[in-house]
Amino acid sequence: MYKKVLAILCALMVVAVVTGCNTVHGVGEDIQSGGKAVSNAAS
């Protein structure tokens, strides 16, 4: 029983980390796109 709970917790942690990385990556791309738009509008 303990091993099953531990395995589930580990799986959830992996999913959280992967999701977090993708979210941060997406935010970075959004900020980069916004910066390019401002730069293009200024020139």
C-alpha distance matrix in Angstrom:
0.0 3.8 5.5 5.2 6.4 8.7 10.0 10.9 12.5 14.4 15.6 16.8 18.6 20.3 21.5 22.8 24.7 26.2 27.2 28.7 30.7 32.1 33.1 34.8 36.6 37.7 39.1 40.9 42.5 43.6 45.2 46.9 48.3 49.6 51.3 53.0 54.2 55.7 57.3 58.8 60.2 61.8 63.6
3.8 0.0 3.8 5.4 5.3 6.2 8.6 10.0 10.6 12.3 14.3 15.5 16.5 18.5 20.1 21.1 22.6 24.5 25.8 26.9 28.8 30.5 31.5 32.9 34.8 36.2 37.4 39.0 40.9 42.0 43.4 45.1 46.7 47.9 49.4 51.2 52.6 54.0 55.4 57.1 58.5 59.9 61.8
5.5 3.8 0.0 3.8 5.5 5.0 6.0 8.6 9.8 10.4 12.2 14.2 15.2 16.4 18.4 19.9 21.0 22.5 24.2 25.5 27.0 28.7 30.0 31.5 33.0 34.6 36.1 37.5 39.1 40.6 42.1 43.5 45.1 46.6 48.0 49.6 51.1 52.6 53.9 55.5 57.1 58.5 60.2
5.2 5.4 3.8 0.0 3.8 5.4 5.1 6.3 8.7 9.9 10.6 12.4 14.3 15.5 16.7 18.4 20.1 21.3 22.6 24.3 26.0 27.3 28.5 30.4 31.8 33.1 34.7 36.4 37.8 39.1 40.8 42.3 43.6 45.1 46.8 48.3 49.7 51.3 52.7 54.1 55.6 57.3 59.0
6.4 5.3 5.5 3.8 0.0 3.8 5.4 5.1 6.2 8.6 9.9 10.6 12.3 14.4 15.4 16.5 18.5 20.1 21.1 22.4 24.5 26.0 26.8 28.5 30.4 31.5 32.8 34.6 36.3 37.3 38.9 40.6 42.1 43.3 44.9 46.7 48.0 49.4 50.9 52.5 53.9 55.4 57.3
8.7 6.2 5.0 5.4 3.8 0.0 3.8 5.5 5.1 6.1 8.6 9.9 10.5 12.4 14.3 15.3 16.5 18.5 19.9 20.9 22.7 24.5 25.6 26.9 28.7 30.3 31.5 33.0 34.8 36.1 37.5 39.0 40.7 42.0 43.4 45.2 46.7 48.0 49.4 51.1 52.6 54.0 55.8
10.0 8.6 6.0 5.1 5.4 3.8 0.0 3.8 5.5 5.1 6.2 8.7 9.9 10.7 12.4 14.3 15.5 16.7 18.3 19.9 21.3 22.8 24.3 25.9 27.2 28.7 30.4 31.8 33.3 34.8 36.4 37.7 39.2 40.8 42.3 43.8 45.3 46.9 48.2 49.7 51.3 52.8 54.4
10.9 10.0 8.6 6.3 5.1 5.5 3.8 0.0 3.8 5.4 5.1 6.2 8.6 10.0 10.6 12.3 14.3 15.5 16.4 18.2 20.1 21.3 22.3 24.3 25.9 26.9 28.5 30.3 31.7 32.9 34.6 36.2 37.5 38.9 40.7 42.2 43.5 45.1 46.6 48.0 49.4 51.1 52.9
12.5 10.6 9.8 8.7 6.2 5.1 5.5 3.8 0.0 3.8 5.4 5.1 6.2 8.7 9.9 10.5 12.3 14.3 15.3 16.3 18.4 20.1 20.8 22.4 24.3 25.6 26.8 28.5 30.3 31.4 32.8 34.6 36.1 37.3 38.9 40.7 42.0 43.4 44.8 46.5 47.9 49.3 51.2
14.4 12.3 10.4 9.9 8.6 6.1 5.1 5.4 3.8 0.0 3.8 5.4 5.1 6.3 8.7 9.9 10.6 12.4 14.2 15.2 16.6 18.5 19.9 21.1 22.7 24.4 25.8 27.1 28.9 30.4 31.7 33.1 34.8 36.3 37.6 39.3 40.9 42.3 43.5 45.2 46.8 48.2 49.8
15.6 14.3 12.2 10.6 9.9 8.6 6.2 5.1 5.4 3.8 0.0 3.8 5.4 5.2 6.3 8.7 10.0 10.7 12.3 14.2 15.6 16.7 18.3 20.1 21.3 22.6 24.4 26.0 27.3 28.7 30.5 31.8 33.2 34.8 36.4 37.8 39.2 40.9 42.2 43.6 45.3 46.9 48.5
16.8 15.5 14.2 12.4 10.6 9.9 8.7 6.2 5.1 5.4 3.8 0.0 3.8 5.4 5.1 6.1 8.7 10.0 10.5 12.1 14.3 15.4 16.2 18.2 19.9 20.9 22.3 24.3 25.8 26.8 28.5 30.2 31.5 32.8 34.5 36.2 37.4 38.9 40.5 42.0 43.3 45.0 46.8
18.6 16.5 15.2 14.3 12.3 10.5 9.9 8.6 6.2 5.1 5.4 3.8 0.0 3.8 5.4 5.0 6.2 8.6 9.8 10.4 12.3 14.3 15.1 16.4 18.3 19.9 21.0 22.5 24.4 25.7 26.9 28.5 30.3 31.5 32.9 34.7 36.2 37.5 38.8 40.6 42.1 43.4 45.2
20.3 18.5 16.4 15.5 14.4 12.4 10.7 10.0 8.7 6.3 5.2 5.4 3.8 0.0 3.8 5.4 5.2 6.2 8.5 9.8 10.7 12.4 14.1 15.5 16.6 18.4 20.1 21.2 22.8 24.5 25.9 27.1 28.8 30.4 31.8 33.2 34.9 36.5 37.6 39.1 40.9 42.3 43.8
21.5 20.1 18.4 16.7 15.4 14.3 12.4 10.6 9.9 8.7 6.3 5.1 5.4 3.8 0.0 3.8 5.5 5.2 6.0 8.4 10.0 10.7 12.1 14.2 15.4 16.4 18.3 20.0 21.2 22.5 24.4 25.7 27.0 28.6 30.3 31.7 33.0 34.8 36.1 37.5 39.0 40.7 42.4
22.8 21.1 19.9 18.4 16.5 15.3 14.3 12.3 10.5 9.9 8.7 6.1 5.0 5.4 3.8 0.0 3.8 5.6 5.2 5.9 8.6 10.0 10.3 12.1 14.1 15.2 16.3 18.2 19.9 20.9 22.4 24.2 25.6 26.8 28.5 30.2 31.5 32.9 34.4 36.1 37.4 38.9 40.8
24.7 22.6 21.0 20.1 18.5 16.5 15.5 14.3 12.3 10.6 10.0 8.7 6.2 5.2 5.5 3.8 0.0 3.8 5.5 5.0 6.2 8.7 9.8 10.6 12.2 14.2 15.4 16.5 18.4 20.0 21.2 22.5 24.4 25.8 27.0 28.7 30.4 31.7 32.9 34.7 36.3 37.6 39.3
26.2 24.5 22.5 21.3 20.1 18.5 16.7 15.5 14.3 12.4 10.7 10.0 8.6 6.2 5.2 5.6 3.8 0.0 3.8 5.4 5.2 6.3 8.6 10.1 10.6 12.4 14.4 15.5 16.7 18.5 20.2 21.2 22.7 24.5 25.9 27.2 28.9 30.6 31.7 33.1 34.9 36.4 37.9
27.2 25.8 24.2 22.6 21.1 19.9 18.3 16.4 15.3 14.2 12.3 10.5 9.8 8.5 6.0 5.2 5.5 3.8 0.0 3.8 5.5 5.2 6.1 8.7 9.8 10.5 12.3 14.2 15.4 16.5 18.4 19.9 21.1 22.6 24.4 25.8 27.1 28.8 30.2 31.6 33.1 34.8 36.5
28.7 26.9 25.5 24.3 22.4 20.9 19.9 18.2 16.3 15.2 14.2 12.1 10.4 9.8 8.4 5.9 5.0 5.4 3.8 0.0 3.8 5.5 5.0 6.2 8.5 9.8 10.6 12.3 14.3 15.3 16.6 18.3 20.0 21.1 22.6 24.4 25.9 27.1 28.6 30.3 31.7 33.1 34.9
30.7 28.8 27.0 26.0 24.5 22.7 21.3 20.1 18.4 16.6 15.6 14.3 12.3 10.7 10.0 8.6 6.2 5.2 5.5 3.8 0.0 3.8 5.4 5.2 6.1 8.6 10.0 10.6 12.4 14.3 15.5 16.5 18.4 20.1 21.1 22.6 24.5 25.9 26.9 28.6 30.4 31.7 33.2
32.1 30.5 28.7 27.3 26.0 24.5 22.8 21.3 20.1 18.5 16.7 15.4 14.3 12.4 10.7 10.0 8.7 6.3 5.2 5.5 3.8 0.0 3.8 5.5 5.0 6.1 8.6 9.8 10.5 12.3 14.3 15.2 16.5 18.4 19.9 21.1 22.6 24.5 25.6 26.9 28.7 30.4 31.8
33.1 31.5 30.0 28.5 26.8 25.6 24.3 22.3 20.8 19.9 18.3 16.2 15.1 14.1 12.1 10.3 9.8 8.6 6.1 5.0 5.4 3.8 0.0 3.8 5.4 5.1 6.2 8.6 9.9 10.6 12.4 14.2 15.4 16.6 18.4 20.1 21.2 22.8 24.3 25.8 27.1 28.8 30.6
34.8 32.9 31.5 30.4 28.5 26.9 25.9 24.3 22.4 21.1 20.1 18.2 16.4 15.5 14.2 12.1 10.6 10.1 8.7 6.2 5.2 5.5 3.8 0.0 3.8 5.4 5.1 6.2 8.7 9.9 10.6 12.3 14.3 15.4 16.5 18.5 20.1 21.2 22.5 24.4 25.8 27.1 28.9
36.6 34.8 33.0 31.8 30.4 28.7 27.2 25.9 24.3 22.7 21.3 19.9 18.3 16.6 15.4 14.1 12.2 10.6 9.8 8.5 6.1 5.0 5.4 3.8 0.0 3.8 5.5 5.1 6.3 8.8 10.0 10.6 12.4 14.4 15.4 16.6 18.6 20.2 21.0 22.6 24.5 25.9 27.3
37.7 36.2 34.6 33.1 31.5 30.3 28.7 26.9 25.6 24.4 22.6 20.9 19.9 18.4 16.4 15.2 14.2 12.4 10.5 9.8 8.6 6.1 5.1 5.4 3.8 0.0 3.8 5.3 5.1 6.3 8.7 9.8 10.6 12.4 14.3 15.4 16.6 18.5 19.9 21.1 22.7 24.5 26.0
39.1 37.4 36.1 34.7 32.8 31.5 30.4 28.5 26.8 25.8 24.4 22.3 21.0 20.1 18.3 16.3 15.4 14.4 12.3 10.6 10.0 8.6 6.2 5.1 5.5 3.8 0.0 3.8 5.4 5.0 6.2 8.5 9.8 10.6 12.3 14.3 15.4 16.6 18.3 20.0 21.1 22.6 24.6
40.9 39.0 37.5 36.4 34.6 33.0 31.8 30.3 28.5 27.1 26.0 24.3 22.5 21.2 20.0 18.2 16.5 15.5 14.2 12.3 10.6 9.8 8.6 6.2 5.1 5.3 3.8 0.0 3.8 5.4 5.2 6.1 8.6 9.9 10.5 12.4 14.3 15.4 16.4 18.3 20.0 21.1 22.8
42.5 40.9 39.1 37.8 36.3 34.8 33.3 31.7 30.3 28.9 27.3 25.8 24.4 22.8 21.2 19.9 18.4 16.7 15.4 14.3 12.4 10.5 9.9 8.7 6.3 5.1 5.4 3.8 0.0 3.8 5.5 5.0 6.1 8.6 9.8 10.5 12.3 14.3 15.2 16.4 18.3 20.0 21.3
43.6 42.0 40.6 39.1 37.3 36.1 34.8 32.9 31.4 30.4 28.7 26.8 25.7 24.5 22.5 20.9 20.0 18.5 16.5 15.3 14.3 12.3 10.6 9.9 8.8 6.3 5.0 5.4 3.8 0.0 3.8 5.4 5.1 6.2 8.6 9.9 10.6 12.4 14.2 15.4 16.6 18.5 20.3
45.2 43.4 42.1 40.8 38.9 37.5 36.4 34.6 32.8 31.7 30.5 28.5 26.9 25.9 24.4 22.4 21.2 20.2 18.4 16.6 15.5 14.3 12.4 10.6 10.0 8.7 6.2 5.2 5.5 3.8 0.0 3.8 5.5 5.0 6.1 8.7 9.9 10.6 12.2 14.2 15.3 16.5 18.6
46.9 45.1 43.5 42.3 40.6 39.0 37.7 36.2 34.6 33.1 31.8 30.2 28.5 27.1 25.7 24.2 22.5 21.2 19.9 18.3 16.5 15.2 14.2 12.3 10.6 9.8 8.5 6.1 5.0 5.4 3.8 0.0 3.8 5.4 5.1 6.3 8.7 10.0 10.5 12.3 14.3 15.4 16.7
48.3 46.7 45.1 43.6 42.1 40.7 39.2 37.5 36.1 34.8 33.2 31.5 30.3 28.8 27.0 25.6 24.4 22.7 21.1 20.0 18.4 16.5 15.4 14.3 12.4 10.6 9.8 8.6 6.1 5.1 5.5 3.8 0.0 3.8 5.4 5.1 6.2 8.7 9.8 10.5 12.3 14.3 15.6
49.6 47.9 46.6 45.1 43.3 42.0 40.8 38.9 37.3 36.3 34.8 32.8 31.5 30.4 28.6 26.8 25.8 24.5 22.6 21.1 20.1 18.4 16.6 15.4 14.4 12.4 10.6 9.9 8.6 6.2 5.0 5.4 3.8 0.0 3.8 5.4 5.1 6.3 8.6 9.9 10.6 12.4 14.5
51.3 49.4 48.0 46.8 44.9 43.4 42.3 40.7 38.9 37.6 36.4 34.5 32.9 31.8 30.3 28.5 27.0 25.9 24.4 22.6 21.1 19.9 18.4 16.5 15.4 14.3 12.3 10.5 9.8 8.6 6.1 5.1 5.4 3.8 0.0 3.8 5.4 5.2 6.1 8.6 9.9 10.6 12.5
53.0 51.2 49.6 48.3 46.7 45.2 43.8 42.2 40.7 39.3 37.8 36.2 34.7 33.2 31.7 30.2 28.7 27.2 25.8 24.4 22.6 21.1 20.1 18.5 16.6 15.4 14.3 12.4 10.5 9.9 8.7 6.3 5.1 5.4 3.8 0.0 3.8 5.5 5.0 6.0 8.5 9.8 10.7
54.2 52.6 51.1 49.7 48.0 46.7 45.3 43.5 42.0 40.9 39.2 37.4 36.2 34.9 33.0 31.5 30.4 28.9 27.1 25.9 24.5 22.6 21.2 20.1 18.6 16.6 15.4 14.3 12.3 10.6 9.9 8.7 6.2 5.1 5.4 3.8 0.0 3.8 5.4 5.1 6.1 8.6 10.1
55.7 54.0 52.6 51.3 49.4 48.0 46.9 45.1 43.4 42.3 40.9 38.9 37.5 36.5 34.8 32.9 31.7 30.6 28.8 27.1 25.9 24.5 22.8 21.2 20.2 18.5 16.6 15.4 14.3 12.4 10.6 10.0 8.7 6.3 5.2 5.5 3.8 0.0 3.8 5.5 5.1 6.1 8.8
57.3 55.4 53.9 52.7 50.9 49.4 48.2 46.6 44.8 43.5 42.2 40.5 38.8 37.6 36.1 34.4 32.9 31.7 30.2 28.6 26.9 25.6 24.3 22.5 21.0 19.9 18.3 16.4 15.2 14.2 12.2 10.5 9.8 8.6 6.1 5.0 5.4 3.8 0.0 3.8 5.5 5.2 6.5
58.8 57.1 55.5 54.1 52.5 51.1 49.7 48.0 46.5 45.2 43.6 42.0 40.6 39.1 37.5 36.1 34.7 33.1 31.6 30.3 28.6 26.9 25.8 24.4 22.6 21.1 20.0 18.3 16.4 15.4 14.2 12.3 10.5 9.9 8.6 6.0 5.1 5.5 3.8 0.0 3.8 5.4 5.4
60.2 58.5 57.1 55.6 53.9 52.6 51.3 49.4 47.9 46.8 45.3 43.3 42.1 40.9 39.0 37.4 36.3 34.9 33.1 31.7 30.4 28.7 27.1 25.8 24.5 22.7 21.1 20.0 18.3 16.6 15.3 14.3 12.3 10.6 9.9 8.5 6.1 5.1 5.5 3.8 0.0 3.8 5.6
61.8 59.9 58.5 57.3 55.4 54.0 52.8 51.1 49.3 48.2 46.9 45.0 43.4 42.3 40.7 38.9 37.6 36.4 34.8 33.1 31.7 30.4 28.8 27.1 25.9 24.5 22.6 21.1 20.0 18.5 16.5 15.4 14.3 12.4 10.6 9.8 8.6 6.1 5.2 5.4 3.8 0.0 3.8
63.6 61.8 60.2 59.0 57.3 55.8 54.4 52.9 51.2 49.8 48.5 46.8 45.2 43.8 42.4 40.8 39.3 37.9 36.5 34.9 33.2 31.8 30.6 28.9 27.3 26.0 24.6 22.8 21.3 20.3 18.6 16.7 15.6 14.5 12.5 10.7 10.1 8.8 6.5 5.4 5.6 3.8 0.0
